Amino acid sequence: MKYSIGIQTFEELITGGYVYVDKTNFVYQLADTGKYYSLSRPRRFGKSLLTTTIESYFLGKKDLFKGLAIEKLEKNWTEHPVFHIDFSGESYTDEATVHSIINKFLLDQENLYGKNESETTFGLRFEGVISRAARQTGQQAVILIDEYDKPLTDTIGMPDLQEKNRNILQSLYGTLKKADRNIRFAFLTGVTRYGKLGIFSAANNPEDISMVDDYASICGITEEELHIYFDEEVRIFAEKMKVSKERMYELLKKKYDGYHFCPYSEDVYNPFSLLCALKTKTLENKWFATGTPTYLTRILSKSDISMPEFEGTLMATNEMLSTFGNGESNIIAALYQSGYLTLKGYQNGCYVLGFPNEEVSEGLTQMLIPNYVTSATSDRKDLDLVKLRQLIEADDTEGFMAQIQLIMSQIPFESHTPQLIEANFRNMLYLMIRFSGHKVNLEFPVLGGRIDLFFETEKCAYLIECKRNLSAQEALDQIDEKKYAEKISAPEKRIVKIGMNFNTEQRNLTEWKVDSSC
């Protein structure tokens, strides 16, 4: 089987004999029912492939769609002039980049359809080529803009440059309104939902289908599609892993599935990660190998948001999720739109958010810890974390507590606010244990109270109580006084109680005591 990893052009995929998960029914539905659309999805989720599929459709390339759903749906294959602008593949932290990309695009179109010297702005030039293309071909134009928001997301934290890029995009995208009579269809994709970007006027806002049930699986791979297109590959994978095929499906689902873009829609797999796993027959965190945006780690390190909430208890309104993630106050929107959080449910008019799958929870944990720890080399950081994982796996309680203290000593805890220092300490404690591969519960509810931190290994159940500027003994005493150990159901596991103290002046874990007599 030929996997289309890294191939983003529909025509190349089809002519090259690569496997294609058929999404052409969505293409027909879009073209048949509307005119202007925008779609937000995380990176490496198939947005560019979808865009080029739409391009081939509107270019009338019927032969490419043989055997696909749209072949039976479309009766009239009409060729339209297509204007495809792709903002991916470039960094827009330099003022000249966005100007150069748009100028080159317009020059190419003017070579095809002619130029009017009176058209001096990007908006006027774009409107002009659209008008001439429609007149010369006798067909309305199709506008496709891939990664339409990248010049803005690349400049988060650079307000002056971002505003300049915004003004340039406003001039270009304003053409959708001015050239409406000559436009048959327009489709824009990006990571960010356009609503708060300020690059469209109220009169020409595209229809945002990012959270519309009918298009929930327009990108990504559903469970049904995995079985239809890749069942034999999963069988081969299972043989290599020495597990049953049913178990292999379970492992893939746990690792790469779980994305929900609508409250009640089916979940989808990250297509990039899934295809990489099926090709290499390994369960690796491939999506994270493409890099976590630096602005996310910067915002997270300055935020008092509780990392454990990412396990599925974080709440957000639709307004919050559609906000442009352009600062510390919009961290939830930035994490959701980037694919680090997904919809887990819907309660009382709010969305419940959480990690979509193990790849994201493990990968984000692994990526965030080194950004907190600044006083060690990259190799040293990795070795410290690997050692911590080994000590936890061995249930070496004194050993892993000493290792946690060592790693904590490398964290600057720059904030002067005790509450934020403590929040960062709790986040780091959570991240380090989560990195070891164990689910961590903070504020774990039991009858009569809440355990600060609870996690289980194969042999042990750990109850940890944290104090600030007090003593480890006081923390341990609270576990006993509240009888937390008696309220934990962990059959055949040894209960380990740990009391610890974090000193805000020394900014480190200064003391701990362990009781494993239960």
KAPE-V62147 format. One record per backbone hydrogen bond with DSSP energy under -0.5 kcal/mol. CO is the residue of the C=O (numbers start at 1). NH is the residue of the N-H. If there is no record, write none. Layout:
co=CO nh=NH
co=CO nh=NH
This chain:
co=1 nh=3
co=2 nh=19
co=3 nh=5
co=4 nh=7
co=6 nh=8
co=8 nh=10
co=9 nh=13
co=10 nh=14
co=11 nh=15
co=12 nh=16
co=13 nh=18
co=14 nh=17
co=20 nh=22
co=23 nh=26
co=23 nh=27
co=24 nh=28
co=25 nh=29
co=26 nh=30
co=27 nh=31
co=28 nh=32
co=29 nh=33
co=30 nh=34
co=35 nh=186
co=36 nh=207
co=37 nh=188
co=38 nh=209
co=39 nh=190
co=42 nh=45
co=44 nh=272
co=45 nh=220
co=46 nh=50
co=47 nh=51
co=48 nh=52
co=49 nh=53
co=50 nh=54
co=51 nh=55
co=52 nh=56
co=53 nh=57
co=54 nh=58
co=55 nh=59
co=56 nh=61
co=57 nh=60
co=58 nh=80
co=60 nh=62
co=61 nh=64
co=62 nh=65
co=63 nh=66
co=65 nh=68
co=68 nh=71
co=68 nh=72
co=69 nh=72
co=69 nh=73
co=70 nh=74
co=75 nh=77
co=76 nh=78
co=78 nh=80
co=81 nh=142
co=82 nh=84
co=83 nh=85
co=83 nh=144
co=84 nh=86
co=85 nh=87
co=85 nh=146
co=87 nh=90
co=94 nh=97
co=94 nh=98
co=95 nh=99
co=96 nh=100
co=97 nh=101
co=98 nh=102
co=99 nh=103
co=100 nh=104
co=101 nh=105
co=102 nh=106
co=103 nh=107
co=104 nh=108
co=105 nh=109
co=106 nh=110
co=107 nh=111
co=108 nh=112
co=109 nh=113
co=110 nh=114
co=115 nh=117
co=116 nh=119
co=118 nh=120
co=121 nh=125
co=122 nh=126
co=123 nh=127
co=124 nh=128
co=125 nh=129
co=126 nh=130
co=127 nh=131
co=128 nh=132
co=129 nh=133
co=130 nh=134
co=131 nh=135
co=132 nh=136
co=133 nh=137
co=134 nh=138
co=141 nh=184
co=141 nh=185
co=142 nh=83
co=142 nh=144
co=143 nh=187
co=144 nh=85
co=144 nh=146
co=145 nh=148
co=145 nh=189
co=146 nh=87
co=147 nh=150
co=149 nh=152
co=149 nh=153
co=150 nh=154
co=152 nh=155
co=153 nh=156
co=155 nh=158
co=158 nh=162
co=159 nh=163
co=160 nh=164
co=161 nh=165
co=162 nh=166
co=163 nh=167
co=164 nh=168
co=165 nh=169
co=166 nh=170
co=167 nh=171
co=168 nh=172
co=169 nh=173
co=170 nh=174
co=172 nh=175
co=173 nh=176
co=174 nh=177
co=174 nh=178
co=175 nh=179
co=177 nh=180
co=179 nh=182
co=180 nh=183
co=182 nh=141
co=182 nh=184
co=185 nh=143
co=186 nh=37
co=187 nh=145
co=188 nh=39
co=189 nh=148
co=190 nh=41
co=193 nh=196
co=194 nh=197
co=194 nh=198
co=201 nh=204
co=202 nh=205
co=206 nh=208
co=207 nh=38
co=207 nh=209
co=209 nh=212
co=212 nh=215
co=213 nh=216
co=215 nh=218
co=221 nh=269
co=222 nh=226
co=223 nh=227
co=224 nh=228
co=225 nh=229
co=226 nh=230
co=227 nh=231
co=230 nh=234
co=231 nh=235
co=232 nh=236
co=233 nh=237
co=234 nh=238
co=235 nh=239
co=236 nh=240
co=237 nh=241
co=238 nh=242
co=238 nh=243
co=244 nh=248
co=245 nh=249
co=246 nh=250
co=247 nh=251
co=248 nh=252
co=249 nh=253
co=250 nh=254
co=251 nh=255
co=252 nh=256
co=252 nh=257
co=253 nh=257
co=254 nh=358
co=255 nh=359
co=256 nh=270
co=259 nh=268
co=260 nh=343
co=262 nh=265
co=267 nh=223
co=268 nh=259
co=269 nh=221
co=269 nh=271
co=270 nh=274
co=271 nh=275
co=272 nh=276
co=273 nh=277
co=274 nh=278
co=275 nh=279
co=276 nh=280
co=277 nh=281
co=277 nh=282
co=282 nh=284
co=284 nh=286
co=285 nh=289
co=286 nh=289
co=286 nh=290
co=287 nh=290
co=288 nh=291
co=293 nh=296
co=293 nh=297
co=294 nh=298
co=295 nh=299
co=296 nh=300
co=297 nh=301
co=298 nh=302
co=299 nh=302
co=299 nh=303
co=300 nh=303
co=305 nh=307
co=306 nh=309
co=307 nh=310
co=308 nh=311
co=309 nh=312
co=309 nh=313
co=309 nh=314
co=310 nh=355
co=314 nh=353
co=316 nh=351
co=317 nh=321
co=318 nh=322
co=320 nh=323
co=322 nh=196
co=324 nh=326
co=327 nh=330
co=328 nh=331
co=330 nh=334
co=331 nh=335
co=332 nh=336
co=333 nh=337
co=334 nh=338
co=335 nh=339
co=335 nh=340
co=335 nh=341
co=336 nh=339
co=342 nh=354
co=345 nh=352
co=347 nh=350
co=350 nh=347
co=351 nh=316
co=351 nh=353
co=352 nh=344
co=352 nh=345
co=353 nh=314
co=354 nh=342
co=357 nh=361
co=358 nh=362
co=359 nh=363
co=360 nh=364
co=361 nh=365
co=362 nh=366
co=363 nh=367
co=364 nh=368
co=365 nh=369
co=366 nh=370
co=367 nh=371
co=368 nh=371
co=368 nh=372
co=369 nh=372
co=369 nh=373
co=372 nh=374
co=372 nh=412
co=377 nh=381
co=378 nh=382
co=379 nh=383
co=380 nh=384
co=381 nh=385
co=382 nh=386
co=383 nh=387
co=384 nh=388
co=385 nh=389
co=386 nh=390
co=387 nh=391
co=388 nh=392
co=389 nh=393
co=390 nh=394
co=391 nh=396
co=392 nh=395
co=395 nh=397
co=396 nh=400
co=397 nh=401
co=398 nh=402
co=399 nh=403
co=400 nh=404
co=401 nh=405
co=402 nh=406
co=403 nh=407
co=404 nh=408
co=405 nh=409
co=407 nh=410
co=408 nh=411
co=410 nh=374
co=410 nh=375
co=416 nh=418
co=417 nh=421
co=418 nh=422
co=419 nh=423
co=420 nh=424
co=421 nh=425
co=422 nh=426
co=423 nh=427
co=424 nh=428
co=425 nh=429
co=426 nh=430
co=427 nh=431
co=428 nh=432
co=429 nh=433
co=430 nh=434
co=431 nh=435
co=432 nh=436
co=433 nh=436
co=433 nh=438
co=434 nh=437
co=440 nh=442
co=441 nh=454
co=444 nh=451
co=446 nh=449
co=449 nh=446
co=451 nh=444
co=452 nh=443
co=453 nh=464
co=454 nh=441
co=455 nh=462
co=459 nh=494
co=460 nh=457
co=461 nh=496
co=462 nh=455
co=462 nh=464
co=463 nh=498
co=464 nh=453
co=465 nh=500
co=467 nh=469
co=467 nh=502
co=471 nh=475
co=472 nh=476
co=473 nh=477
co=474 nh=478
co=475 nh=479
co=476 nh=480
co=477 nh=481
co=478 nh=482
co=479 nh=484
co=480 nh=483
co=483 nh=487
co=484 nh=487
co=485 nh=488
co=487 nh=489
co=488 nh=490
co=490 nh=493
co=494 nh=461
co=494 nh=496
co=495 nh=497
co=495 nh=518
co=496 nh=463
co=497 nh=515
co=498 nh=465
co=499 nh=513
co=500 nh=467
co=501 nh=503
co=501 nh=510
co=501 nh=511
co=502 nh=469
co=502 nh=504
co=503 nh=507
co=503 nh=508
co=508 nh=503
co=508 nh=510
co=511 nh=501
co=513 nh=499
co=515 nh=497
